[in-house]
């Protein structure tokens, strides 16, 4: 390191002024004793190359990060090589101390570093150095020089003697103190005028941030996007210690859990701010939230503690641009492993991170989740695997089905996992596998799974009946037509005709084909198929043909309809009560009231609500309101809306009469 040249005459007196002083061509100094302020032997001072990587005065104690090269390093080190007094200035927590200390270790590894205690009398230092074998192979390190400028501190005279001995001075000073001491006429200004000054800026350049991002240390990488990098690095370990203490001591347990939630969200891959409610939903999942509930402070107290600014830098939670959004302090993030294991964070943290992230970042989060939850498969942790499935399902990833299957296989009693597996597999078209898991879910009482299972069976039945019908099986074509008659009448008609192409099956499908044609308004062809069914003894065809003929005006058709109703009804009123009902309605229309009422009563007693309704109408028109009310009530109880309306009208009329 640099040193000054000897002057022709250079005498000095330090300490107390005594008697006569001899002036000579060159006398280094006259030191008149100051007892009680002896310095340690300079040979005991640590060598720079053996000194710790961080200065003793660096904030953070022993838990300080390795020094990361800064853009100003080359200029600072050149100053140390060429000048005896180098002063590093800058704003608080800008990295002055770390930069200067790293430069000393780099430029003068063989020098012994003297870091004087606060009460050191610097006037004794030159003599101690002259008397030691260490001599000029030392460097004076003064962090925060402003504290060493008082009585007995560093002054222009002592600095001159050290320069003569070849002992460089490396010091730091805040911008404010430098401005206060440098510009004036006193001895402090005289001292500082001889220093070579390098100012460390608070901001970090893009090149420096790139080095942060490429650093092997996660705490460096964690603050690469922070505005005040050095401040965050300086207080990171302090925040970490306080956060852990809060969780252990219980003094701010809820605040600790709130910060933990933000940490987990960031560790999952999203470092931006998230809504406070999302952090609270996450912190509810921690075991401590329930097990230590009596220790929890209020939500407001927890937030105040977590966001309180520490060391004039930042809180553990840092506010986002949007109201009531927060993110974790970057320096805290670097203290934990990333990415985390599935068991190491709350499951909700993955959901919060993925929801908050943009599409590109979300892909990375889901990839990290796959890796993290992969360990859950080895551990057969059904709950964790189910959570992973839900996460993927929420973002439309078909792989969710595989995770639900794994979760259900690990815990067959997990109805949610089984139901989700079945639904996801069905959505992928894997119906056979879906049925297995839906049936498992149904056994645990999952009604939605039962509904989907029925639909799947119905769909599969349609599929296989179509395969069989196209393969020439008329019964399959007939059954398929019945299934499709309500939803796809055109396809149902095609399938009925397909079945009717087989001579041996034509009579069997006749009634179904006639009914569909009748509904479609193709009455003439429908009648043909009905009559074919009647000839074959199909009672359904008998009834349906009677209904068709009863709707005509000619007496011959009505007579035939009556005969057909009787024929169907004779097969048993319980089985063919609809025919009995229609026959009764027909008799009433023909004026055969007594006979018609008897038929309707038989059908109504067999459970036909339409017959009960018609019977009530006949009795009401005949003035028998009491019996009419009974039959309307019975029909309405079976879901007949017309009967319910008629009953209401009857009651209203009775109320009006009473009024």
ZIQUIDA-V534716 format. One record per residue. SS is DSSP state (h for helix, s for strand, l for the rest). PSI is psi in degrees with one decimal (* if undefined). D_LAST is the distance of its C-alpha to the last C-alpha in Angstrom with 1 decimal. Layout:
BEGIN
ss=SS psi=PSI d_last=D_LAST
ss=SS psi=PSI d_last=D_LAST
END
This chain:
BEGIN
ss=l psi=158.6 d_last=119.0
ss=l psi=154.9 d_last=120.6
ss=l psi=160.7 d_last=123.0
ss=l psi=171.9 d_last=125.0
ss=l psi=149.9 d_last=128.8
ss=l psi=143.7 d_last=131.1
ss=l psi=163.6 d_last=132.3
ss=l psi=-45.8 d_last=136.0
ss=l psi=123.1 d_last=135.3
ss=l psi=85.2 d_last=132.1
ss=l psi=148.2 d_last=132.2
ss=l psi=152.5 d_last=129.2
ss=s psi=128.2 d_last=128.5
ss=s psi=154.7 d_last=125.3
ss=s psi=-145.7 d_last=124.2
ss=l psi=145.1 d_last=126.2
ss=l psi=124.2 d_last=129.0
ss=l psi=-141.8 d_last=132.3
ss=l psi=-131.9 d_last=136.0
ss=l psi=147.7 d_last=138.1
ss=l psi=132.0 d_last=136.9
ss=l psi=125.2 d_last=139.4
ss=l psi=125.3 d_last=138.9
ss=l psi=172.5 d_last=140.0
ss=l psi=-42.7 d_last=139.7
ss=l psi=115.7 d_last=136.8
ss=l psi=123.6 d_last=135.2
ss=l psi=-59.5 d_last=131.7
ss=l psi=157.8 d_last=130.4
ss=s psi=115.8 d_last=131.4
ss=s psi=116.7 d_last=128.8
ss=s psi=118.9 d_last=129.3
ss=l psi=143.3 d_last=127.5
ss=l psi=87.2 d_last=123.9
ss=l psi=152.2 d_last=123.7
ss=l psi=6.9 d_last=120.4
ss=l psi=47.0 d_last=119.0
ss=l psi=146.5 d_last=120.6
ss=l psi=152.7 d_last=119.1
ss=l psi=152.8 d_last=118.7
ss=l psi=123.5 d_last=121.5
ss=h psi=-25.0 d_last=120.6
ss=h psi=-15.7 d_last=121.7
ss=h psi=-8.6 d_last=118.6
ss=l psi=143.5 d_last=116.2
ss=l psi=143.3 d_last=114.3
ss=s psi=145.3 d_last=115.4
ss=h psi=-39.9 d_last=113.0
ss=h psi=-17.8 d_last=112.9
ss=h psi=-3.7 d_last=112.0
ss=l psi=156.1 d_last=109.4
ss=l psi=158.4 d_last=105.7
ss=l psi=-26.4 d_last=103.9
ss=l psi=149.1 d_last=102.0
ss=l psi=150.4 d_last=103.5
ss=l psi=-24.1 d_last=103.0
ss=l psi=2.2 d_last=101.0
ss=l psi=133.3 d_last=98.5
ss=l psi=134.4 d_last=94.9
ss=l psi=-6.5 d_last=93.6
ss=l psi=-134.1 d_last=96.6
ss=l psi=-15.9 d_last=97.7
ss=l psi=61.5 d_last=94.6
ss=l psi=141.4 d_last=95.7
ss=l psi=155.7 d_last=95.5
ss=l psi=148.9 d_last=98.6
ss=l psi=133.7 d_last=99.8
ss=l psi=124.5 d_last=98.6
ss=l psi=138.3 d_last=101.1
ss=l psi=161.5 d_last=100.3
ss=l psi=-28.1 d_last=101.6
ss=l psi=-3.3 d_last=103.7
ss=h psi=-48.4 d_last=105.6
ss=h psi=-43.4 d_last=108.7
ss=h psi=-40.7 d_last=109.2
ss=h psi=-42.2 d_last=108.8
ss=h psi=-32.1 d_last=111.2
ss=h psi=-38.4 d_last=113.7
ss=h psi=-41.9 d_last=113.6
ss=h psi=-30.1 d_last=114.2
ss=h psi=-26.2 d_last=117.3
ss=h psi=-11.1 d_last=118.8
ss=l psi=142.4 d_last=117.9
ss=l psi=-15.9 d_last=118.5
ss=s psi=108.2 d_last=115.4
ss=s psi=128.6 d_last=112.1
ss=s psi=124.3 d_last=108.9
ss=s psi=120.5 d_last=105.5
ss=s psi=172.4 d_last=102.8
ss=s psi=175.1 d_last=99.1
ss=l psi=166.9 d_last=95.7
ss=l psi=141.3 d_last=94.4
ss=l psi=38.1 d_last=93.6
ss=l psi=-10.2 d_last=95.1
ss=l psi=18.8 d_last=97.4
ss=h psi=-51.0 d_last=100.6
ss=h psi=-46.6 d_last=101.6
ss=h psi=-42.7 d_last=100.9
ss=h psi=-45.7 d_last=102.7
ss=h psi=-42.8 d_last=105.8
ss=h psi=-43.6 d_last=106.1
ss=h psi=-36.2 d_last=105.9
ss=h psi=-40.7 d_last=108.6
ss=h psi=-46.8 d_last=110.9
ss=h psi=-31.4 d_last=110.6
ss=h psi=-44.8 d_last=111.2
ss=h psi=-39.2 d_last=114.2
ss=l psi=62.7 d_last=115.9
ss=l psi=-24.6 d_last=115.3
ss=l psi=-0.2 d_last=118.7
ss=l psi=150.9 d_last=118.1
ss=s psi=131.5 d_last=117.1
ss=s psi=127.1 d_last=114.0
ss=s psi=118.6 d_last=114.0
ss=l psi=92.9 d_last=110.6
ss=l psi=142.0 d_last=111.6
ss=l psi=165.9 d_last=109.5
ss=l psi=-31.1 d_last=108.0
ss=l psi=13.8 d_last=110.7
ss=l psi=136.5 d_last=113.6
ss=l psi=107.7 d_last=116.5
ss=h psi=-17.1 d_last=117.3
ss=h psi=-17.0 d_last=120.8
ss=h psi=-10.8 d_last=121.9
ss=h psi=-46.2 d_last=120.9
ss=h psi=-42.9 d_last=123.9
ss=h psi=-43.6 d_last=126.4
ss=h psi=-36.8 d_last=124.5
ss=h psi=-39.4 d_last=124.5
ss=h psi=-32.0 d_last=128.2
ss=l psi=-4.7 d_last=129.0
ss=l psi=146.1 d_last=126.9
ss=l psi=-22.4 d_last=128.0
ss=l psi=-33.7 d_last=124.7
ss=l psi=-128.1 d_last=126.0
ss=l psi=5.9 d_last=124.3
ss=l psi=47.7 d_last=122.4
ss=s psi=165.9 d_last=119.3
ss=s psi=136.2 d_last=116.3
ss=s psi=120.8 d_last=114.5
ss=s psi=118.3 d_last=110.7
ss=s psi=94.6 d_last=108.7
ss=l psi=126.7 d_last=105.0
ss=l psi=72.6 d_last=103.6
ss=h psi=-29.0 d_last=106.9
ss=h psi=-28.7 d_last=105.4
ss=h psi=-8.1 d_last=105.4
ss=h psi=21.5 d_last=109.2
ss=l psi=6.6 d_last=110.5
ss=l psi=-160.5 d_last=110.9
ss=l psi=126.1 d_last=114.0
ss=l psi=4.7 d_last=115.8
ss=l psi=-168.1 d_last=113.7
ss=l psi=130.4 d_last=114.8
ss=l psi=178.9 d_last=116.8
ss=h psi=-39.0 d_last=119.1
ss=h psi=-48.6 d_last=122.1
ss=h psi=-40.6 d_last=120.8
ss=h psi=-37.9 d_last=119.4
ss=h psi=-41.3 d_last=122.9
ss=h psi=-40.6 d_last=124.6
ss=h psi=-37.5 d_last=122.2
ss=h psi=-42.1 d_last=122.8
ss=h psi=-35.5 d_last=126.6
ss=h psi=-6.5 d_last=126.0
ss=l psi=20.8 d_last=124.1
ss=l psi=109.8 d_last=120.8
ss=s psi=157.2 d_last=117.9
ss=s psi=127.7 d_last=114.8
ss=s psi=123.3 d_last=111.3
ss=s psi=163.0 d_last=108.5
ss=s psi=156.6 d_last=104.9
ss=s psi=141.3 d_last=103.3
ss=s psi=157.9 d_last=100.0
ss=h psi=-41.8 d_last=99.9
ss=h psi=-44.2 d_last=99.1
ss=h psi=-37.9 d_last=102.0
ss=h psi=-43.7 d_last=104.4
ss=h psi=-34.0 d_last=103.5
ss=h psi=-34.5 d_last=104.0
ss=h psi=-26.5 d_last=107.4
ss=h psi=-39.1 d_last=109.0
ss=l psi=91.9 d_last=109.3
ss=l psi=-166.2 d_last=111.5
ss=l psi=3.3 d_last=115.0
ss=l psi=-177.1 d_last=114.8
ss=h psi=-29.6 d_last=116.1
ss=h psi=-43.9 d_last=112.8
ss=h psi=-38.9 d_last=112.9
ss=h psi=-41.0 d_last=116.5
ss=h psi=-48.7 d_last=115.6
ss=h psi=-23.9 d_last=112.7
ss=h psi=-24.3 d_last=114.8
ss=l psi=-3.8 d_last=116.8
ss=l psi=147.1 d_last=113.8
ss=s psi=124.2 d_last=112.8
ss=s psi=134.6 d_last=109.0
ss=s psi=125.6 d_last=106.5
ss=s psi=130.6 d_last=102.9
ss=s psi=120.5 d_last=100.2
ss=l psi=154.9 d_last=97.1
ss=l psi=-38.1 d_last=93.6
ss=l psi=156.2 d_last=92.3
ss=l psi=138.0 d_last=93.1
ss=l psi=169.0 d_last=94.4
ss=h psi=-37.7 d_last=93.1
ss=h psi=-40.4 d_last=96.2
ss=h psi=-38.0 d_last=95.6
ss=h psi=-32.6 d_last=92.0
ss=h psi=-40.8 d_last=93.2
ss=h psi=-35.2 d_last=95.5
ss=h psi=-46.8 d_last=92.5
ss=h psi=-29.8 d_last=90.6
ss=h psi=-1.1 d_last=93.6
ss=l psi=143.6 d_last=94.4
ss=l psi=-12.6 d_last=94.3
ss=l psi=123.1 d_last=92.7
ss=h psi=-26.7 d_last=88.9
ss=h psi=-29.6 d_last=88.7
ss=h psi=-49.5 d_last=90.6
ss=h psi=-32.0 d_last=88.3
ss=h psi=-24.7 d_last=85.2
ss=l psi=12.2 d_last=86.0
ss=l psi=-25.8 d_last=87.4
ss=l psi=4.3 d_last=84.5
ss=l psi=151.0 d_last=84.2
ss=l psi=-45.0 d_last=85.3
ss=l psi=77.1 d_last=87.4
ss=h psi=-52.8 d_last=89.1
ss=h psi=-38.3 d_last=91.8
ss=h psi=-43.4 d_last=89.5
ss=h psi=-40.8 d_last=87.1
ss=h psi=-36.4 d_last=90.1
ss=h psi=-36.7 d_last=91.4
ss=h psi=-1.8 d_last=88.3
ss=h psi=-49.5 d_last=87.0
ss=h psi=-32.1 d_last=88.6
ss=h psi=-44.6 d_last=87.5
ss=h psi=-41.0 d_last=83.9
ss=h psi=-46.2 d_last=84.2
ss=h psi=-42.0 d_last=85.6
ss=h psi=-38.7 d_last=82.9
ss=h psi=-45.2 d_last=80.1
ss=h psi=-40.5 d_last=81.5
ss=h psi=-42.1 d_last=82.0
ss=h psi=-37.3 d_last=78.3
ss=h psi=-34.8 d_last=77.2
ss=h psi=-41.6 d_last=79.7
ss=h psi=-25.3 d_last=79.3
ss=l psi=1.1 d_last=75.6
ss=l psi=-34.6 d_last=75.9
ss=l psi=57.1 d_last=73.9
ss=h psi=-43.5 d_last=72.7
ss=h psi=-39.0 d_last=69.6
ss=h psi=-41.1 d_last=71.7
ss=h psi=-45.2 d_last=74.2
ss=h psi=-34.0 d_last=71.5
ss=h psi=-43.4 d_last=70.2
ss=h psi=-38.3 d_last=73.7
ss=h psi=-39.1 d_last=74.2
ss=h psi=-44.8 d_last=71.1
ss=h psi=-37.6 d_last=72.6
ss=h psi=-45.1 d_last=76.0
ss=h psi=-41.3 d_last=74.5
ss=h psi=-43.8 d_last=72.7
ss=h psi=-40.5 d_last=76.1
ss=h psi=-27.2 d_last=78.0
ss=l psi=-10.1 d_last=75.7
ss=l psi=-3.5 d_last=76.9
ss=l psi=114.9 d_last=74.8
ss=l psi=-0.2 d_last=76.5
ss=l psi=175.3 d_last=74.3
ss=l psi=147.5 d_last=71.6
ss=s psi=158.1 d_last=68.2
ss=s psi=145.5 d_last=64.9
ss=h psi=-38.2 d_last=64.8
ss=h psi=-33.0 d_last=61.7
ss=h psi=-38.8 d_last=63.7
ss=h psi=-38.6 d_last=66.5
ss=h psi=-39.9 d_last=64.0
ss=h psi=-34.4 d_last=62.4
ss=h psi=-43.2 d_last=65.9
ss=h psi=-16.7 d_last=67.0
ss=l psi=-22.3 d_last=64.1
ss=l psi=-16.3 d_last=65.8
ss=l psi=141.7 d_last=68.9
ss=h psi=-36.8 d_last=69.4
ss=h psi=-26.6 d_last=70.5
ss=h psi=-36.3 d_last=67.1
ss=h psi=-44.9 d_last=65.5
ss=h psi=-24.9 d_last=68.6
ss=l psi=32.5 d_last=69.5
ss=h psi=-38.5 d_last=66.2
ss=h psi=-20.4 d_last=66.9
ss=h psi=-9.4 d_last=69.9
ss=l psi=134.4 d_last=67.9
ss=l psi=176.4 d_last=67.8
ss=l psi=160.7 d_last=64.8
ss=h psi=-38.4 d_last=64.3
ss=h psi=-41.0 d_last=65.3
ss=h psi=-37.9 d_last=68.5
ss=h psi=-44.2 d_last=69.4
ss=h psi=-40.7 d_last=69.1
ss=h psi=-42.1 d_last=71.1
ss=h psi=-43.1 d_last=73.9
ss=h psi=-27.7 d_last=74.0
ss=h psi=-3.8 d_last=74.3
ss=l psi=131.6 d_last=76.6
ss=l psi=126.0 d_last=79.8
ss=s psi=141.8 d_last=82.9
ss=l psi=25.3 d_last=86.5
ss=l psi=14.6 d_last=85.4
ss=l psi=-65.4 d_last=84.7
ss=s psi=164.6 d_last=81.3
ss=l psi=177.6 d_last=78.6
ss=l psi=-33.2 d_last=78.0
ss=s psi=134.8 d_last=75.0
ss=s psi=132.4 d_last=75.7
ss=s psi=142.0 d_last=73.0
ss=l psi=179.3 d_last=72.2
ss=l psi=-37.1 d_last=71.5
ss=l psi=148.6 d_last=67.7
ss=l psi=137.2 d_last=65.9
ss=l psi=40.3 d_last=65.6
ss=s psi=145.0 d_last=67.8
ss=s psi=152.6 d_last=70.8
ss=s psi=163.3 d_last=73.8
ss=s psi=147.5 d_last=76.4
ss=l psi=129.3 d_last=79.8
ss=h psi=-34.3 d_last=82.1
ss=h psi=-31.0 d_last=84.9
ss=h psi=-36.8 d_last=82.6
ss=h psi=-36.3 d_last=81.9
ss=l psi=-7.1 d_last=85.5
ss=l psi=-4.8 d_last=85.8
ss=l psi=152.1 d_last=83.7
ss=l psi=145.5 d_last=84.5
ss=l psi=141.9 d_last=82.9
ss=l psi=161.6 d_last=81.3
ss=l psi=166.6 d_last=79.7
ss=l psi=158.7 d_last=79.1
ss=h psi=-34.4 d_last=75.5
ss=h psi=-5.2 d_last=75.6
ss=h psi=-12.8 d_last=77.0
ss=l psi=161.8 d_last=74.0
ss=l psi=137.7 d_last=70.2
ss=h psi=-36.5 d_last=68.7
ss=h psi=-27.4 d_last=66.3
ss=h psi=-38.1 d_last=69.4
ss=h psi=-40.5 d_last=70.1
ss=h psi=-44.8 d_last=66.6
ss=h psi=-44.7 d_last=66.9
ss=h psi=-46.4 d_last=70.3
ss=h psi=-35.9 d_last=69.4
ss=h psi=-36.8 d_last=66.3
ss=h psi=-25.7 d_last=68.2
ss=l psi=155.6 d_last=71.2
ss=l psi=174.2 d_last=71.9
ss=h psi=-44.2 d_last=72.3
ss=h psi=-46.3 d_last=76.1
ss=h psi=-33.1 d_last=76.0
ss=h psi=-37.5 d_last=73.1
ss=h psi=-39.6 d_last=75.3
ss=h psi=-38.1 d_last=77.9
ss=h psi=-44.1 d_last=75.3
ss=h psi=-34.8 d_last=74.0
ss=h psi=-41.7 d_last=77.6
ss=h psi=-36.9 d_last=78.4
ss=h psi=-41.2 d_last=75.3
ss=h psi=-42.6 d_last=76.5
ss=h psi=-42.6 d_last=79.8
ss=h psi=-43.9 d_last=78.3
ss=h psi=-10.8 d_last=75.8
ss=h psi=-32.0 d_last=78.5
ss=h psi=-22.7 d_last=79.7
ss=h psi=-29.4 d_last=76.3
ss=h psi=-44.6 d_last=77.0
ss=h psi=-35.4 d_last=80.3
ss=l psi=-1.6 d_last=78.5
ss=l psi=42.3 d_last=75.7
ss=l psi=94.3 d_last=73.2
ss=h psi=-36.9 d_last=69.9
ss=h psi=-44.8 d_last=67.9
ss=h psi=-40.6 d_last=70.4
ss=h psi=-35.8 d_last=70.6
ss=h psi=-40.9 d_last=66.8
ss=h psi=-40.6 d_last=66.8
ss=h psi=-40.2 d_last=69.4
ss=h psi=-42.8 d_last=67.3
ss=h psi=-38.7 d_last=64.4
ss=h psi=-46.7 d_last=66.6
ss=h psi=-39.6 d_last=68.0
ss=h psi=-39.2 d_last=64.6
ss=h psi=-27.6 d_last=63.2
ss=l psi=23.1 d_last=65.9
ss=l psi=25.4 d_last=65.6
ss=l psi=119.9 d_last=68.8
ss=l psi=-17.8 d_last=68.7
ss=l psi=-12.9 d_last=71.1
ss=h psi=-37.3 d_last=68.1
ss=h psi=-41.5 d_last=67.6
ss=h psi=-38.3 d_last=71.1
ss=h psi=-37.8 d_last=70.4
ss=h psi=-40.0 d_last=67.0
ss=h psi=-46.4 d_last=68.9
ss=h psi=-41.5 d_last=71.6
ss=h psi=-43.4 d_last=69.0
ss=h psi=-39.2 d_last=67.1
ss=h psi=-32.2 d_last=70.4
ss=h psi=-27.8 d_last=71.5
ss=l psi=93.1 d_last=68.3
ss=l psi=-15.2 d_last=66.3
ss=l psi=-4.2 d_last=63.6
ss=l psi=94.2 d_last=62.8
ss=h psi=-38.9 d_last=59.6
ss=h psi=-42.2 d_last=59.5
ss=h psi=-43.3 d_last=63.0
ss=h psi=-46.2 d_last=62.5
ss=h psi=-42.4 d_last=59.3
ss=h psi=-39.7 d_last=61.0
ss=h psi=-45.7 d_last=64.1
ss=h psi=-44.8 d_last=62.1
ss=h psi=-41.9 d_last=60.2
ss=h psi=-40.0 d_last=63.3
ss=h psi=-39.1 d_last=65.3
ss=h psi=-39.3 d_last=62.6
ss=h psi=-29.4 d_last=62.7
ss=l psi=-3.8 d_last=66.4
ss=l psi=8.5 d_last=66.0
ss=l psi=72.2 d_last=67.6
ss=h psi=-39.3 d_last=64.9
ss=h psi=-47.4 d_last=67.1
ss=h psi=-34.9 d_last=67.7
ss=h psi=-40.8 d_last=64.1
ss=h psi=-41.2 d_last=62.8
ss=h psi=-46.0 d_last=65.0
ss=h psi=-31.5 d_last=63.6
ss=h psi=-39.7 d_last=60.0
ss=h psi=-36.3 d_last=60.2
ss=h psi=-39.8 d_last=61.7
ss=h psi=-38.3 d_last=58.8
ss=h psi=-36.3 d_last=56.2
ss=l psi=-22.4 d_last=57.8
ss=l psi=8.6 d_last=57.0
ss=l psi=21.0 d_last=53.3
ss=l psi=101.5 d_last=53.4
ss=h psi=-38.2 d_last=50.4
ss=h psi=-38.2 d_last=51.5
ss=h psi=-37.4 d_last=54.8
ss=h psi=-42.3 d_last=53.2
ss=h psi=-44.3 d_last=51.3
ss=h psi=-37.1 d_last=54.5
ss=h psi=-44.1 d_last=56.5
ss=h psi=-42.3 d_last=54.2
ss=h psi=-41.2 d_last=54.5
ss=h psi=-43.7 d_last=58.2
ss=h psi=-39.8 d_last=58.5
ss=h psi=-45.9 d_last=56.4
ss=h psi=-42.0 d_last=58.6
ss=h psi=-35.3 d_last=61.7
ss=h psi=-44.5 d_last=60.5
ss=h psi=-44.4 d_last=60.1
ss=h psi=-50.1 d_last=63.5
ss=h psi=-31.6 d_last=65.3
ss=h psi=-37.7 d_last=63.5
ss=h psi=-40.9 d_last=64.6
ss=h psi=-44.9 d_last=68.1
ss=h psi=-41.4 d_last=68.1
ss=h psi=-44.1 d_last=66.6
ss=h psi=-19.5 d_last=69.2
ss=l psi=0.4 d_last=71.7
ss=l psi=11.8 d_last=70.8
ss=l psi=111.0 d_last=68.3
ss=h psi=-35.6 d_last=65.6
ss=h psi=-40.3 d_last=63.3
ss=h psi=-39.9 d_last=63.2
ss=h psi=-40.7 d_last=62.5
ss=h psi=-48.8 d_last=59.6
ss=h psi=-37.9 d_last=58.1
ss=h psi=-39.2 d_last=58.6
ss=h psi=-42.3 d_last=56.7
ss=h psi=-41.0 d_last=53.7
ss=h psi=-31.1 d_last=53.7
ss=h psi=-9.0 d_last=53.9
ss=l psi=-37.6 d_last=51.5
ss=l psi=-33.4 d_last=48.6
ss=l psi=-31.3 d_last=50.6
ss=l psi=77.1 d_last=53.5
ss=h psi=-33.4 d_last=52.9
ss=h psi=-44.4 d_last=56.2
ss=h psi=-36.1 d_last=58.2
ss=h psi=-44.2 d_last=56.4
ss=h psi=-39.7 d_last=57.3
ss=h psi=-39.3 d_last=60.8
ss=h psi=-37.2 d_last=61.0
ss=h psi=-43.7 d_last=59.5
ss=h psi=-35.0 d_last=62.2
ss=h psi=-41.9 d_last=64.7
ss=h psi=-38.3 d_last=63.9
ss=h psi=-15.8 d_last=63.9
ss=l psi=-18.2 d_last=67.4
ss=l psi=116.7 d_last=68.5
ss=h psi=-38.4 d_last=68.9
ss=h psi=-9.9 d_last=68.2
ss=h psi=-1.9 d_last=64.9
ss=h psi=-43.6 d_last=63.6
ss=h psi=-34.8 d_last=61.5
ss=h psi=-38.5 d_last=60.0
ss=h psi=-4.4 d_last=58.7
ss=h psi=-47.9 d_last=57.7
ss=h psi=-42.6 d_last=54.0
ss=h psi=-42.5 d_last=53.6
ss=h psi=-41.7 d_last=55.5
ss=h psi=-41.3 d_last=53.5
ss=h psi=-42.2 d_last=50.2
ss=h psi=-40.0 d_last=51.3
ss=h psi=-38.6 d_last=52.6
ss=h psi=-46.5 d_last=49.4
ss=h psi=-34.2 d_last=47.4
ss=l psi=-1.9 d_last=49.9
ss=l psi=4.5 d_last=49.4
ss=l psi=70.1 d_last=52.8
ss=h psi=-42.7 d_last=51.5
ss=h psi=-47.0 d_last=54.8
ss=h psi=-34.9 d_last=56.7
ss=h psi=-42.5 d_last=53.8
ss=h psi=-37.7 d_last=53.8
ss=h psi=-45.0 d_last=57.5
ss=h psi=-35.2 d_last=57.1
ss=h psi=-46.0 d_last=54.3
ss=h psi=-33.6 d_last=56.4
ss=h psi=-39.2 d_last=59.3
ss=h psi=-38.0 d_last=57.1
ss=h psi=-42.8 d_last=55.9
ss=h psi=-31.3 d_last=59.5
ss=l psi=-1.7 d_last=60.2
ss=l psi=20.4 d_last=57.4
ss=l psi=109.2 d_last=55.1
ss=h psi=-33.3 d_last=51.6
ss=h psi=-41.9 d_last=50.0
ss=h psi=-38.5 d_last=51.8
ss=h psi=-49.2 d_last=50.6
ss=h psi=-47.0 d_last=47.0
ss=h psi=-36.0 d_last=47.3
ss=h psi=-37.4 d_last=49.2
ss=h psi=-42.6 d_last=46.5
ss=h psi=-44.1 d_last=43.9
ss=h psi=-46.8 d_last=46.3
ss=h psi=-33.2 d_last=47.0
ss=h psi=-20.6 d_last=43.3
ss=l psi=-2.8 d_last=42.7
ss=l psi=159.8 d_last=45.2
ss=l psi=-22.1 d_last=44.5
ss=l psi=146.9 d_last=47.5
ss=h psi=-32.5 d_last=47.2
ss=h psi=-42.0 d_last=50.2
ss=h psi=-40.7 d_last=48.7
ss=h psi=-37.4 d_last=45.4
ss=h psi=-41.6 d_last=47.4
ss=h psi=-37.7 d_last=49.5
ss=h psi=-42.8 d_last=46.5
ss=h psi=-41.0 d_last=45.1
ss=h psi=-40.4 d_last=48.5
ss=h psi=-39.4 d_last=48.7
ss=h psi=-43.7 d_last=45.2
ss=h psi=-40.9 d_last=46.4
ss=h psi=-42.8 d_last=49.6
ss=h psi=-40.2 d_last=48.1
ss=h psi=-30.4 d_last=45.5
ss=l psi=-15.3 d_last=48.3
ss=l psi=-8.1 d_last=49.8
ss=l psi=119.7 d_last=47.0
ss=l psi=-31.2 d_last=43.2
ss=l psi=-39.4 d_last=43.3
ss=l psi=-35.8 d_last=45.8
ss=l psi=43.8 d_last=44.6
ss=h psi=-26.6 d_last=40.9
ss=h psi=-36.6 d_last=40.3
ss=h psi=-40.9 d_last=42.3
ss=h psi=-41.3 d_last=40.4
ss=h psi=-50.6 d_last=37.1
ss=h psi=-36.5 d_last=38.6
ss=h psi=-41.6 d_last=39.9
ss=h psi=-43.4 d_last=36.5
ss=h psi=-42.2 d_last=34.9
ss=h psi=-42.5 d_last=37.9
ss=h psi=-42.5 d_last=37.5
ss=h psi=-41.9 d_last=33.8
ss=h psi=-29.3 d_last=34.8
ss=l psi=-1.0 d_last=37.5
ss=l psi=1.1 d_last=35.1
ss=l psi=72.7 d_last=36.3
ss=h psi=-49.5 d_last=32.9
ss=h psi=-47.2 d_last=33.9
ss=h psi=-39.1 d_last=37.0
ss=h psi=-42.3 d_last=35.1
ss=h psi=-39.7 d_last=32.4
ss=h psi=-44.6 d_last=35.3
ss=h psi=-43.6 d_last=37.0
ss=h psi=-37.6 d_last=33.9
ss=h psi=-39.7 d_last=33.2
ss=h psi=-46.6 d_last=36.9
ss=h psi=-39.8 d_last=36.8
ss=h psi=-40.9 d_last=33.5
ss=h psi=-22.9 d_last=35.0
ss=l psi=2.6 d_last=38.0
ss=l psi=11.7 d_last=36.0
ss=l psi=108.0 d_last=35.3
ss=h psi=-31.4 d_last=32.0
ss=h psi=-39.1 d_last=32.1
ss=h psi=-41.8 d_last=32.4
ss=h psi=-41.2 d_last=29.4
ss=h psi=-47.1 d_last=27.3
ss=h psi=-37.1 d_last=28.7
ss=h psi=-40.5 d_last=28.0
ss=h psi=-40.0 d_last=24.3
ss=h psi=-46.4 d_last=24.2
ss=h psi=-44.9 d_last=26.0
ss=h psi=-36.3 d_last=23.8
ss=h psi=-43.4 d_last=20.5
ss=h psi=-28.9 d_last=22.1
ss=l psi=1.6 d_last=23.1
ss=l psi=4.0 d_last=19.6
ss=l psi=75.2 d_last=20.4
ss=h psi=-33.5 d_last=17.6
ss=h psi=-50.2 d_last=18.7
ss=h psi=-35.1 d_last=22.2
ss=h psi=-42.5 d_last=21.4
ss=h psi=-39.3 d_last=19.5
ss=h psi=-43.2 d_last=22.7
ss=h psi=-35.7 d_last=25.0
ss=h psi=-41.4 d_last=23.2
ss=h psi=-42.9 d_last=23.3
ss=h psi=-43.0 d_last=27.0
ss=h psi=-41.0 d_last=27.8
ss=h psi=-36.1 d_last=26.0
ss=h psi=-23.6 d_last=28.0
ss=l psi=4.0 d_last=31.1
ss=l psi=11.2 d_last=30.4
ss=l psi=108.8 d_last=29.1
ss=h psi=-36.2 d_last=27.1
ss=h psi=-38.9 d_last=25.8
ss=h psi=-39.1 d_last=24.3
ss=h psi=-41.3 d_last=22.7
ss=h psi=-43.3 d_last=21.1
ss=h psi=-38.4 d_last=20.0
ss=h psi=-41.5 d_last=18.5
ss=h psi=-41.0 d_last=16.5
ss=h psi=-38.4 d_last=15.3
ss=h psi=-42.2 d_last=14.4
ss=h psi=-37.8 d_last=12.4
ss=h psi=-42.2 d_last=10.5
ss=h psi=-39.4 d_last=9.9
ss=h psi=-39.4 d_last=8.7
ss=h psi=-39.3 d_last=6.2
ss=h psi=-40.4 d_last=5.1
ss=h psi=-38.4 d_last=5.4
ss=h psi=-32.0 d_last=3.8
ss=l psi=* d_last=0.0
END
